[in-house]
Amino acid sequence: MHYSPRLKKLSEQKGRDFKIAVVGVGQMGRGFASQCNKMPGLQIACLVDLDVERIKKVFGEITDQTPVLSENITDLKLALENNQPIGFTNIDLLPELNLDVVVEATGVPNIGAHVAESSLKSKKHVAVLNVECDVTIGPLLKKLAEDNGVVYTVCHGDEPIEAKALVDFARDLSFEVVCAGKGKNNPFEPLSTPDTVAEKAKLQNMNPKMLCSFTDGSKTMIEMAALANATGLKLTKRGMIGPETTVKNLQKTYALKSDGGILEESGVVDYCTGDVAPGVFVVIKTDDEYVREEMTYLKMGDGPYFALHRPYHLASVEAPISIAKILLDHESSLVCEKRITEVIAATKKDLNPGDSLDGIGGYCYRGIADIREDAERENLVPIGLLQNAKVIRPLKTGQLISFDDVEIDTSQSIVRLRKEQDALGL
């Protein structure tokens, strides 16, 4: 811990600040850049976005220096050497630049895959604010990082990492982990679209597609799949249970059915609605009578089930902690060695042959967390592969999308990388 003084000392030893690139400066990338640039030893040296005006705006918020905005690699390299911030639109320039860490914050699975692969292969550390990409090809990206002597990680701030921290804490103390999860922040509206949430998004100064990915449940499903993959905890079932509960009643809700709760088995991941949001939780159990008595004395409840609750997650604002862990300790915040879950998709409207599918948080489909073996048995498409796919068989609203229903866009990096991952059995 105490990352700031250690980062400052390490950068002084290096003779310069560590140069950080951020790809995608929407809400998440902007928040990350703003906070990261305040940490001693770290410099937001590079911003990449299709919208140059957004690049200008973010640099205007975080530095007094005038950025060099160019698509010319020679100009960009010279600017970095002179310690000038740079900005551009072409992600293919990243591997050629002298950068220490590339942060991918677009939330688009294919862009995340392309940026992560090229950056890792050019021996740059990669941190993603793109769990959508990680649940699709995270194990392969971890392997690519190891093969190239660098670190790949999902960033702090997303619920999977903060819930995993509670799981690790409980396991270190040898408690039984009964259930881990998050509180869902928005009402569950499975057929919501960017249009139906547009007014609310405007009030919250959000991208409607991002808000829609929250309301239709996709983000929750993706995050809990990542948590399961990182901890080895299983899903309660396809789509999870998602009960309404409260912080006070977490340990009662997530007890085994034989003890009055909703669970068929221990060691699972789920989400809930209610006042648990915007936090994360772990329900633990102890059969030791004295430990139970001590926990009750500490006002943790009557036992044998107890709830550990972190009442917040700070999203992109706490993500720079992952950069510090990479540079100081060569450590990942969250990675997955082998998937035990998949995130599949169900249609949000009737679809016909010839229709082209949009992305997560769009009009066509929503994510559903699933047990890996069940998804594979039913030949269901991972959600990260669906963008730009063509429908080849009629699909009704609510139907799960299989490989028999669509023609996948094989030109995408994420499709190629997923095939490589599958071939390795990861």
C-alpha positions as CSV (number, residue, x, y, z in Angstrom):
1,M,0.0,0.0,0.0
2,H,1.0,3.7,0.3
3,Y,1.3,3.8,-3.5
4,S,1.9,7.5,-4.0
5,P,5.2,7.9,-2.1
6,R,6.5,4.7,-3.7
7,L,5.5,5.8,-7.2
8,K,7.1,9.1,-6.7
9,K,10.4,7.5,-5.5
10,L,10.3,5.0,-8.4
11,S,9.8,7.7,-11.0
12,E,12.6,9.8,-9.5
13,Q,14.9,6.8,-9.8
14,K,13.7,6.4,-13.4
15,G,14.4,10.0,-14.1
16,R,10.9,10.7,-15.5
17,D,7.2,10.2,-14.8
18,F,5.6,7.0,-16.1
19,K,3.8,7.7,-19.3
20,I,0.2,6.5,-19.4
21,A,-2.0,6.3,-22.5
22,V,-5.8,6.2,-22.3
23,V,-7.8,4.8,-25.2
24,G,-11.4,6.2,-25.1
25,V,-12.0,9.4,-23.2
26,G,-15.7,9.1,-22.6
27,Q,-17.1,9.1,-19.1
28,M,-14.7,6.3,-17.8
29,G,-11.6,7.4,-19.6
30,R,-12.1,11.0,-18.6
31,G,-12.5,10.1,-15.0
32,F,-9.5,7.9,-15.0
33,A,-7.3,10.5,-16.7
34,S,-8.4,13.2,-14.3
35,Q,-7.5,11.2,-11.2
36,C,-4.5,9.4,-12.5
37,N,-2.8,12.7,-13.5
38,K,-2.9,13.8,-9.9
39,M,-0.8,10.9,-8.7
40,P,2.9,11.6,-8.3
41,G,5.0,9.7,-10.7
42,L,2.3,9.2,-13.3
43,Q,1.6,11.3,-16.4
44,I,-1.3,11.1,-18.8
45,A,0.9,11.4,-21.8
46,C,-1.4,10.1,-24.5
47,L,-5.1,10.2,-25.3
48,V,-6.7,8.3,-28.1
49,D,-10.3,8.8,-29.2
50,L,-12.2,9.1,-32.5
51,D,-13.4,12.5,-31.3
52,V,-10.5,15.0,-31.3
53,E,-12.6,17.6,-29.5
54,R,-12.9,15.2,-26.6
55,I,-9.2,14.7,-26.5
56,K,-8.7,18.5,-26.4
57,K,-11.3,18.9,-23.7
58,V,-9.7,16.3,-21.4
59,F,-6.2,17.6,-21.9
60,G,-7.6,21.1,-21.1
61,E,-8.9,19.7,-17.8
62,I,-5.7,17.9,-16.7
63,T,-2.7,19.9,-17.9
64,D,-1.6,23.4,-18.8
65,Q,0.6,22.0,-21.6
66,T,-0.6,22.3,-25.2
67,P,-1.0,18.7,-26.6
68,V,0.5,17.7,-29.9
69,L,-2.5,16.4,-32.0
70,S,-1.2,14.5,-35.0
71,E,-1.6,11.2,-36.9
72,N,2.1,11.4,-37.9
73,I,4.2,8.9,-35.9
74,T,7.4,10.9,-36.2
75,D,5.7,14.0,-34.7
76,L,4.2,11.9,-31.9
77,K,7.5,10.2,-31.0
78,L,9.3,13.6,-30.9
79,A,6.6,15.1,-28.7
80,L,6.9,12.3,-26.2
81,E,10.7,12.6,-26.1
82,N,10.2,16.3,-25.3
83,N,7.7,15.4,-22.5
84,Q,4.7,16.9,-24.4
85,P,1.3,15.2,-24.2
86,I,0.0,13.8,-27.5
87,G,-3.4,12.9,-28.9
88,F,-4.6,11.0,-32.0
89,T,-7.4,8.9,-33.4
90,N,-5.6,5.9,-34.9
91,I,-5.1,3.1,-32.3
92,D,-2.7,1.3,-34.6
93,L,0.0,3.9,-33.7
94,L,0.1,2.8,-30.1
95,P,2.6,0.0,-30.4
96,E,5.2,2.3,-31.9
97,L,5.2,4.7,-29.1
98,N,7.4,4.8,-25.9
99,L,4.6,4.3,-23.4
100,D,4.6,2.5,-20.1
101,V,1.0,1.5,-19.6
102,V,-2.0,1.5,-22.0
103,V,-5.4,1.9,-20.4
104,E,-8.3,0.7,-22.6
105,A,-11.5,2.5,-21.6
106,T,-13.9,2.2,-24.6
107,G,-16.1,-0.6,-23.3
108,V,-16.2,-2.0,-26.9
109,P,-15.1,-5.6,-26.8
110,N,-13.4,-5.6,-30.3
111,I,-11.5,-2.4,-29.8
112,G,-10.4,-3.6,-26.4
113,A,-9.1,-6.8,-27.9
114,H,-7.3,-5.0,-30.7
115,V,-5.6,-2.5,-28.4
116,A,-4.8,-5.0,-25.7
117,E,-3.2,-7.5,-28.1
118,S,-1.1,-4.9,-30.0
119,S,0.1,-3.2,-26.8
120,L,1.0,-6.5,-25.0
121,K,2.9,-7.7,-28.0
122,S,4.8,-4.4,-28.1
123,K,5.7,-5.1,-24.4
124,K,3.5,-2.5,-22.8
125,H,1.5,-3.1,-19.7
126,V,-2.3,-3.1,-20.3
127,A,-5.0,-2.2,-17.9
128,V,-8.6,-2.3,-19.0
129,L,-11.8,-0.6,-18.0
130,N,-13.5,-3.0,-20.4
131,V,-14.8,-6.0,-18.6
132,E,-16.8,-6.8,-21.8
133,C,-13.6,-7.7,-23.5
134,D,-12.2,-9.5,-20.5
135,V,-15.1,-12.0,-20.1
136,T,-14.6,-12.9,-23.7
137,I,-10.8,-13.3,-24.0
138,G,-9.3,-12.5,-20.6
139,P,-7.4,-15.8,-20.2
140,L,-5.7,-15.3,-23.6
141,L,-4.7,-11.7,-22.7
142,K,-3.2,-12.9,-19.4
143,K,-1.2,-15.5,-21.4
144,L,-0.1,-12.9,-23.9
145,A,1.1,-10.6,-21.1
146,E,3.1,-13.4,-19.5
147,D,4.6,-14.4,-22.8
148,N,5.8,-10.8,-23.3
149,G,7.0,-10.1,-19.7
150,V,4.3,-7.5,-18.9
151,V,1.1,-7.3,-16.9
152,Y,-2.5,-7.5,-18.0
153,T,-5.3,-6.5,-15.6
154,V,-8.8,-5.4,-15.2
155,C,-8.8,-2.1,-13.3
156,H,-9.9,-1.4,-9.8
157,G,-13.2,0.4,-9.4
158,D,-15.4,-2.0,-11.2
159,E,-17.5,-4.2,-8.8
160,P,-15.8,-7.5,-9.7
161,I,-12.5,-6.4,-8.3
162,E,-13.9,-4.8,-5.2
163,A,-16.0,-7.9,-4.5
164,K,-13.0,-10.1,-5.1
165,A,-11.1,-8.2,-2.5
166,L,-13.7,-9.1,0.0
167,V,-13.6,-12.8,-1.1
168,D,-9.8,-12.8,-0.7
169,F,-10.1,-11.3,2.7
170,A,-12.6,-13.9,3.8
171,R,-10.6,-16.7,2.4
172,D,-7.4,-15.5,4.0
173,L,-9.3,-15.8,7.4
174,S,-10.6,-19.3,6.4
175,F,-14.3,-18.3,6.4
176,E,-16.5,-20.2,4.1
177,V,-17.5,-18.0,1.3
178,V,-21.2,-18.6,0.7
179,C,-22.0,-15.9,-1.9
180,A,-20.3,-12.9,-3.4
181,G,-21.9,-10.2,-5.5
182,K,-23.0,-6.6,-6.0
183,G,-26.0,-4.4,-5.6
184,K,-27.6,-3.5,-9.0
185,N,-27.6,0.3,-9.4
186,N,-30.5,0.7,-11.8
187,P,-34.0,-0.9,-12.1
188,F,-33.9,-4.0,-14.2
189,E,-35.5,-3.2,-17.6
190,P,-34.5,-6.0,-19.9
191,L,-36.0,-4.5,-23.1
192,S,-34.7,-1.0,-22.5
193,T,-32.9,0.7,-25.4
194,P,-30.8,3.9,-25.8
195,D,-34.1,5.6,-26.7
196,T,-36.0,4.6,-23.6
197,V,-33.3,5.8,-21.3
198,A,-32.3,8.9,-23.3
199,E,-34.0,11.4,-21.0
200,K,-32.5,9.9,-17.9
201,A,-29.1,9.6,-19.6
202,K,-29.2,13.3,-20.4
203,L,-30.0,14.2,-16.8
204,Q,-27.1,12.1,-15.6
205,N,-24.8,13.4,-18.3
206,M,-24.3,9.8,-19.5
207,N,-24.0,8.1,-22.9
208,P,-27.4,6.5,-23.5
209,K,-25.8,3.2,-24.6
210,M,-23.8,3.0,-21.4
211,L,-26.9,3.6,-19.3
212,C,-28.8,1.1,-21.3
213,S,-26.2,-1.5,-20.7
214,F,-26.9,-1.0,-17.0
215,T,-30.7,-1.0,-17.2
216,D,-31.0,-4.0,-19.5
217,G,-28.8,-6.0,-17.1
218,S,-25.9,-6.6,-19.5
219,K,-23.3,-4.8,-17.3
220,T,-24.4,-6.7,-14.2
221,M,-24.2,-10.0,-16.0
222,I,-20.8,-9.3,-17.4
223,E,-19.4,-8.0,-14.1
224,M,-20.6,-11.0,-12.1
225,A,-19.3,-13.4,-14.8
226,A,-15.9,-11.7,-14.3
227,L,-16.1,-12.1,-10.6
228,A,-17.0,-15.8,-10.9
229,N,-14.1,-16.4,-13.3
230,A,-11.6,-14.6,-11.1
231,T,-12.6,-16.4,-7.9
232,G,-13.8,-19.8,-9.0
233,L,-17.2,-19.2,-7.5
234,K,-20.1,-20.6,-9.5
235,L,-23.2,-18.8,-10.8
236,T,-26.4,-19.5,-8.9
237,K,-28.0,-20.3,-12.2
238,R,-28.3,-18.9,-15.8
239,G,-29.1,-15.2,-15.3
240,M,-28.6,-15.6,-11.6
241,I,-31.4,-15.0,-9.0
242,G,-31.2,-11.3,-8.4
243,P,-33.4,-11.0,-5.3
244,E,-34.5,-7.8,-3.6
245,T,-32.8,-7.4,-0.2
246,T,-31.1,-5.0,2.1
247,V,-27.7,-4.6,3.6
248,K,-29.2,-5.6,7.0
249,N,-30.7,-8.8,5.5
250,L,-27.9,-10.0,3.1
251,Q,-26.9,-12.9,5.4
252,K,-30.5,-14.0,5.7
253,T,-31.2,-13.8,2.0
254,Y,-28.0,-15.5,0.9
255,A,-28.2,-18.5,3.3
256,L,-28.8,-22.0,2.1
257,K,-32.5,-23.0,1.7
258,S,-32.2,-25.4,4.6
259,D,-31.4,-22.4,6.7
260,G,-34.2,-20.2,5.4
261,G,-32.3,-18.5,2.5
262,I,-32.5,-18.7,-1.3
263,L,-29.4,-20.7,-2.2
264,E,-29.2,-24.3,-3.4
265,E,-25.5,-24.4,-2.6
266,S,-22.7,-22.5,-1.1
267,G,-19.8,-20.9,-3.1
268,V,-21.7,-18.8,-5.6
269,V,-22.0,-15.4,-7.3
270,D,-25.2,-13.4,-7.5
271,Y,-26.5,-9.8,-7.6
272,C,-29.4,-8.1,-5.7
273,T,-31.5,-5.0,-5.9
274,G,-32.2,-2.7,-2.9
275,D,-29.9,-0.5,-0.8
276,V,-26.9,-2.8,-1.2
277,A,-26.1,-0.7,-4.3
278,P,-23.7,0.9,-5.2
279,G,-21.7,-1.5,-3.0
280,V,-20.5,-5.1,-3.2
281,F,-20.8,-7.9,-0.6
282,V,-19.7,-11.3,0.5
283,V,-21.8,-13.5,2.7
284,I,-19.6,-15.8,4.9
285,K,-20.2,-18.6,7.3
286,T,-18.5,-20.1,10.3
287,D,-19.3,-23.2,12.3
288,D,-16.8,-22.2,15.1
289,E,-18.9,-21.4,18.2
290,Y,-16.4,-18.9,19.7
291,V,-15.7,-17.1,16.4
292,R,-19.5,-16.9,15.9
293,E,-19.8,-15.4,19.4
294,E,-17.0,-12.9,18.7
295,M,-18.6,-11.9,15.4
296,T,-21.9,-11.3,17.2
297,Y,-20.1,-9.2,19.8
298,L,-18.7,-7.2,17.0
299,K,-22.2,-6.5,15.8
300,M,-21.9,-8.5,12.7
301,G,-25.2,-10.4,13.3
302,D,-26.2,-13.6,15.1
303,G,-24.5,-16.0,12.7
304,P,-23.6,-18.5,11.5
305,Y,-24.0,-16.4,8.4
306,F,-22.4,-12.9,8.3
307,A,-22.3,-10.2,5.6
308,L,-19.2,-8.2,4.6
309,H,-20.3,-5.1,2.7
310,R,-18.3,-2.4,1.0
311,P,-20.9,0.4,0.5
312,Y,-19.3,2.0,-2.6
313,H,-17.2,1.4,-5.7
314,L,-15.5,4.4,-7.3
315,A,-15.4,3.2,-10.9
316,S,-12.7,5.0,-12.9
317,V,-11.7,7.3,-10.0
318,E,-10.0,4.4,-8.1
319,A,-8.8,2.7,-11.3
320,P,-5.3,4.3,-11.0
321,I,-4.6,2.0,-8.1
322,S,-4.2,-0.8,-10.6
323,I,-1.6,1.2,-12.5
324,A,0.4,1.6,-9.3
325,K,0.2,-2.2,-8.6
326,I,1.5,-2.9,-12.1
327,L,4.4,-0.5,-11.9
328,L,5.4,-1.1,-8.3
329,D,4.7,-4.8,-7.8
330,H,4.2,-6.2,-11.3
331,E,0.8,-7.3,-10.0
332,S,-2.6,-7.7,-11.6
333,S,-5.8,-6.5,-9.8
334,L,-8.0,-9.0,-11.5
335,V,-7.3,-11.7,-14.1
336,C,-8.9,-14.9,-15.2
337,E,-6.9,-18.0,-15.9
338,K,-9.8,-20.1,-17.1
339,R,-13.4,-19.2,-17.6
340,I,-16.1,-21.0,-15.7
341,T,-18.8,-18.7,-17.0
342,E,-19.9,-17.3,-20.3
343,V,-22.0,-14.2,-21.1
344,I,-24.5,-15.0,-23.7
345,A,-27.2,-12.9,-25.3
346,A,-31.0,-12.7,-25.6
347,T,-32.8,-10.6,-28.2
348,K,-34.6,-7.4,-27.2
349,K,-36.8,-7.4,-30.3
350,D,-37.8,-9.7,-33.2
351,L,-34.9,-10.0,-35.7
352,N,-35.0,-11.1,-39.3
353,P,-32.5,-12.6,-41.7
354,G,-30.3,-9.8,-43.1
355,D,-30.5,-7.7,-39.9
356,S,-27.1,-6.5,-38.6
357,L,-26.5,-6.6,-34.8
358,D,-25.4,-3.5,-32.9
359,G,-23.3,-3.5,-29.7
360,I,-23.8,-4.0,-26.0
361,G,-26.3,-1.4,-24.6
362,G,-28.0,-1.1,-28.0
363,Y,-31.3,-2.1,-29.5
364,C,-30.8,-5.8,-30.5
365,Y,-29.7,-7.9,-27.5
366,R,-28.8,-8.0,-23.8
367,G,-26.3,-10.0,-21.8
368,I,-27.1,-13.0,-19.6
369,A,-24.5,-14.7,-17.4
370,D,-24.4,-18.4,-18.0
371,I,-22.6,-21.5,-16.8
372,R,-19.9,-22.2,-19.4
373,E,-20.8,-25.9,-20.0
374,D,-24.5,-25.0,-20.6
375,A,-23.6,-22.2,-23.1
376,E,-21.3,-24.5,-25.0
377,R,-23.8,-27.4,-25.0
378,E,-26.5,-25.1,-26.6
379,N,-24.0,-23.5,-29.0
380,L,-24.7,-20.0,-27.7
381,V,-22.7,-17.0,-28.9
382,P,-20.5,-15.1,-26.4
383,I,-21.8,-11.5,-26.2
384,G,-18.4,-10.1,-27.0
385,L,-18.5,-11.6,-30.5
386,L,-21.9,-10.4,-31.6
387,Q,-21.3,-6.8,-32.8
388,N,-21.8,-6.5,-36.6
389,A,-23.0,-10.1,-36.8
390,K,-25.7,-10.8,-39.5
391,V,-28.9,-12.6,-38.6
392,I,-29.5,-15.7,-40.8
393,R,-32.5,-17.2,-39.1
394,P,-35.6,-15.4,-37.7
395,L,-35.3,-14.6,-34.0
396,K,-38.1,-13.8,-31.6
397,T,-37.9,-11.4,-28.7
398,G,-36.2,-13.0,-25.7
399,Q,-34.6,-15.8,-27.7
400,L,-31.1,-16.8,-26.9
401,I,-28.7,-16.3,-29.8
402,S,-26.8,-19.3,-31.1
403,F,-24.1,-19.7,-33.7
404,D,-26.8,-21.3,-35.9
405,D,-28.7,-18.0,-35.9
406,V,-26.0,-15.5,-37.0
407,E,-23.0,-15.1,-39.2
408,I,-20.2,-13.7,-37.1
409,D,-18.0,-10.9,-38.4
410,T,-14.7,-12.8,-38.6
411,S,-12.7,-9.7,-39.5
412,Q,-12.8,-8.6,-35.8
413,S,-9.7,-9.1,-33.7
414,I,-11.8,-10.4,-30.8
415,V,-13.2,-13.2,-32.9
416,R,-9.7,-14.3,-34.0
417,L,-8.4,-14.1,-30.4
418,R,-11.4,-16.0,-29.1
419,K,-10.7,-18.9,-31.5
420,E,-7.1,-18.9,-30.3
421,Q,-8.3,-19.0,-26.7
422,D,-10.7,-21.8,-27.4
423,A,-8.0,-23.8,-29.2
424,L,-5.9,-23.6,-26.0
425,G,-8.8,-24.7,-23.9
426,L,-8.8,-21.6,-21.7
